[in-house]
Amino acid sequence: MSDRYAVIGNPIAHSKSPDIHAAFARQTGQDVEYSRLLAPLDAFRVAAAEFRASGGRGLNVTLPFKLEAFDLADEVTRRAKDARAANFLSFEPGRIRADNTDGAGLVADLTANLGVTMEARRVLLLGAGGAAQGVLGPLLARQPAILTIANRSVDKALRLAENMGHQPGAASTVVSGVGYGDLAGHHFDLVINATSSSLQGELPPLPADLFAPDSLAYDMMYGKAPTPFLVFAQAQGAARVADGLGMLVEQAAESFFLWRGVRPRTAPVIDLMRSQ
């Protein structure tokens, strides 16, 4: 029998993860079956336990269950602790191991696929929710000169910045939390939208002069058309824009590697997902 994995969430029918992992399996010759698992909003633990009992080897976890996945685990990696959430579960004899591959996926897309150098650069992260928390540690490890977290709730951005300011490697980076209104007059080399605004077809209340020359605007969301944030960034002078499809594939590759010990090539899979 094939080793069984799945992505669990609610809703889940839209997920591209089965297509991505099927492509990885074909490429690497791994005997893997990967499916979608819809869990009731009040029964994540039950659904995960049933999948494990039926022989499932691991789960990717998407909204709204990443916090519950973190709490379910017996062993939690540093990345998951920094994010306070997990999108990866490995079912091993006598234990459940949790990790968070979102930050690794984002950094891999930025550096390997988009050629971004973050060292000594000015980085702005929009949002202070779970998506932002999941990527802050890996971003900070790249030692930007400035890492600013902007959020509607300034207190939440400040708390997140304070927590990250104590992380190893933060000494070379100025980490701060601000409200959107505090961004006027400041310019950034990399602006990452980690808010859910694009899901609603909306835009955070941003000033027009955020983007430095040669800047990249990156939206973690993706779709057939550019998101409102990317349309705004192009109109305001961002040199390049990119959506989050590459991040999705790269975080999946990290999960595949953790489960199977084989790292797939992501570029052809990103191209395949784009073509679809």
C-alpha positions in Angstrom: 0.0 0.0 0.0 1.1 3.6 -0.6 2.0 5.7 2.3 -0.9 8.0 3.0 -0.8 11.7 3.7 -3.4 14.5 3.5 -4.1 18.2 3.9 -6.7 18.9 6.5 -8.8 22.1 6.8 -12.2 23.6 6.5 -12.9 24.5 3.7 -10.5 22.3 1.8 -11.9 21.6 -1.7 -9.8 24.4 -3.2 -6.5 23.1 -2.0 -3.8 22.5 -4.6 -1.7 20.4 -2.2 -2.7 17.0 -3.6 -1.7 18.1 -7.1 1.6 19.4 -5.8 2.5 16.3 -3.8 1.4 14.0 -6.6 3.9 15.9 -8.9 6.6 15.5 -6.2 5.9 11.8 -5.9 6.1 11.2 -9.7 9.4 13.2 -9.9 11.1 11.4 -7.0 9.6 7.9 -7.5 8.0 7.9 -4.0 5.0 5.7 -3.4 2.7 8.3 -1.8 -1.0 8.8 -1.7 -2.0 12.4 -0.8 -5.7 13.5 -0.4 -7.9 16.3 1.0 -9.5 15.9 4.4 -12.4 18.1 5.4 -12.7 18.3 9.2 -15.7 19.7 11.1 -14.9 23.0 12.7 -15.3 21.5 16.1 -13.7 18.1 15.5 -10.1 18.6 14.3 -8.6 16.3 16.9 -11.2 13.5 16.1 -10.5 13.8 12.3 -6.7 13.7 12.8 -6.9 10.8 15.2 -9.1 8.8 12.8 -6.7 9.5 9.9 -3.8 8.4 12.0 -5.6 5.2 13.2 -6.4 4.3 9.6 -2.7 4.3 8.8 -2.1 7.9 7.8 1.5 8.9 8.1 1.1 12.7 8.3 -0.9 15.8 7.7 -0.5 19.2 6.3 -2.7 21.6 8.3 -4.4 24.7 6.9 -7.0 27.1 8.1 -8.5 27.2 10.7 -6.6 24.4 12.5 -3.0 25.4 12.8 -3.2 26.3 16.4 -5.0 23.1 17.3 -2.3 21.1 15.4 0.3 22.8 17.5 -1.5 21.8 20.7 -2.0 18.3 19.5 1.7 17.5 19.1 4.0 15.7 21.5 7.1 17.2 20.0 7.3 20.7 18.5 10.1 22.2 16.5 11.7 25.6 17.0 10.0 26.9 13.9 6.6 25.9 15.2 7.3 27.4 18.6 8.2 30.7 17.0 5.1 30.7 14.9 2.9 29.3 17.8 1.2 27.3 15.1 1.8 24.2 13.0 1.0 23.3 9.4 2.8 20.0 9.5 2.2 16.8 11.5 4.2 13.6 11.4 2.6 10.5 13.0 5.5 8.4 14.4 5.4 5.5 16.8 4.3 6.8 20.2 4.4 10.5 19.3 3.1 13.2 17.0 5.7 15.7 15.7 4.7 19.2 14.6 6.6 21.7 12.5 5.8 24.9 10.5 7.1 25.0 7.0 5.5 28.3 5.9 8.5 30.5 6.7 10.9 28.1 5.0 8.6 28.1 1.9 8.5 31.9 1.8 12.2 32.4 2.1 13.0 29.7 -0.5 10.6 31.3 -2.9 12.1 34.8 -2.3 15.7 33.8 -2.5 15.9 30.8 -4.8 13.1 31.6 -7.2 12.9 35.4 -7.2 16.6 36.1 -6.5 16.0 38.4 -3.5 18.8 39.2 -1.1 17.4 40.1 2.3 20.7 40.7 4.2 20.9 44.4 5.2 17.7 45.3 3.4 14.5 47.0 4.6 11.6 44.5 5.0 8.0 45.4 5.8 5.6 42.6 6.8 1.9 43.5 6.7 -0.2 41.8 9.3 0.4 40.3 12.7 -1.8 37.2 12.6 -0.9 33.5 12.1 0.5 33.9 8.6 2.9 36.6 9.8 3.9 34.7 12.9 4.7 31.7 10.7 7.3 33.5 8.6 8.9 36.0 11.0 11.6 33.7 12.4 12.9 32.6 9.0 12.8 36.2 7.7 14.7 37.4 10.8 17.3 34.6 10.2 18.2 36.3 6.9 19.4 39.4 8.9 17.7 42.3 7.2 18.7 45.7 8.4 15.1 46.5 9.3 12.1 44.3 9.8 8.9 46.3 10.4 5.6 44.7 11.3 2.6 46.8 10.5 -1.0 45.9 11.6 -4.4 47.5 12.2 -4.0 46.7 15.9 -0.7 48.4 16.8 -0.6 46.6 20.2 -0.5 43.2 18.4 2.3 44.4 16.1 4.3 45.7 19.0 4.0 42.5 21.0 5.0 40.4 18.0 8.0 42.7 17.4 9.1 42.5 21.0 8.9 38.7 21.0 10.9 38.5 17.9 13.5 41.0 19.0 14.6 38.5 21.6 15.2 35.8 19.1 18.8 34.6 18.2 20.1 36.6 15.3 18.0 39.6 16.0 20.9 41.7 17.2 21.8 42.8 13.6 18.1 43.8 12.7 16.0 46.7 13.9 12.6 45.0 14.6 9.6 47.2 15.2 5.8 47.1 15.3 3.7 50.0 13.9 0.2 50.9 12.7 -0.4 51.4 9.0 -0.6 55.2 9.6 3.0 55.2 10.9 4.3 54.0 7.6 4.1 57.3 5.7 7.5 58.6 4.7 9.2 55.2 5.1 10.5 53.2 2.2 11.1 49.4 1.9 13.0 47.1 -0.4 10.7 44.1 0.3 7.0 44.5 1.2 5.2 41.2 2.1 1.4 41.1 2.5 0.6 38.5 5.2 -2.9 39.8 5.8 -6.1 38.1 4.6 -7.2 41.3 2.8 -6.7 39.8 -0.6 -9.1 37.0 0.2 -11.8 39.6 0.5 -10.6 41.6 -2.5 -9.5 44.4 -0.3 -6.3 46.3 0.5 -4.7 47.4 3.8 -4.8 51.2 4.3 -1.3 51.8 3.0 0.5 55.1 2.1 1.5 55.5 -1.5 5.3 55.9 -1.0 6.2 52.6 0.6 8.2 51.1 -2.3 11.9 51.9 -2.7 13.6 51.7 -6.1 14.1 48.0 -7.2 11.6 46.9 -4.5 9.6 43.7 -4.6 5.9 43.5 -3.5 5.0 40.0 -2.4 1.5 38.8 -1.6 1.2 35.4 0.2 -2.2 35.0 -1.5 -2.4 33.8 -5.1 -5.1 33.6 -7.8 -5.7 33.8 -11.5 -5.6 37.6 -11.4 -3.2 40.0 -9.5 -4.4 40.7 -6.0 -5.5 44.2 -5.0 -2.2 44.6 -3.1 -0.1 43.7 -6.1 -2.2 46.0 -8.4 -1.6 48.8 -5.8 2.1 48.0 -5.6 2.6 48.2 -9.4 0.7 51.5 -9.5 2.9 52.9 -6.8 6.2 52.1 -8.3 7.2 48.7 -7.1 9.8 47.3 -9.5 8.5 43.7 -9.2 5.5 41.9 -7.9 4.9 38.3 -7.0 2.1 36.2 -5.6 2.3 33.3 -3.1 2.0 30.3 -5.4 5.8 29.7 -5.2 5.6 29.8 -1.4 2.8 27.2 -1.5 5.0 24.9 -3.6 8.1 25.5 -1.6 6.5 24.9 1.8 5.0 21.7 0.4 8.5 20.6 -0.7 9.8 21.2 2.8 7.0 19.0 4.1 7.7 16.3 1.5 11.4 16.4 2.5 10.6 16.1 6.2 8.3 13.1 5.6 10.2 11.3 2.9 13.9 12.4 3.3 13.9 13.4 -0.4 13.9 17.0 -1.6 12.0 17.5 -4.8 12.7 20.1 -7.5 10.2 22.8 -7.2 10.7 24.9 -10.4 8.9 22.4 -12.7 6.0 22.0 -10.2 5.6 25.8 -9.9 5.4 25.9 -13.7 2.9 23.1 -13.7 0.7 24.9 -11.2 0.9 28.2 -13.2 -0.2 26.4 -16.3 -3.3 25.1 -14.6 
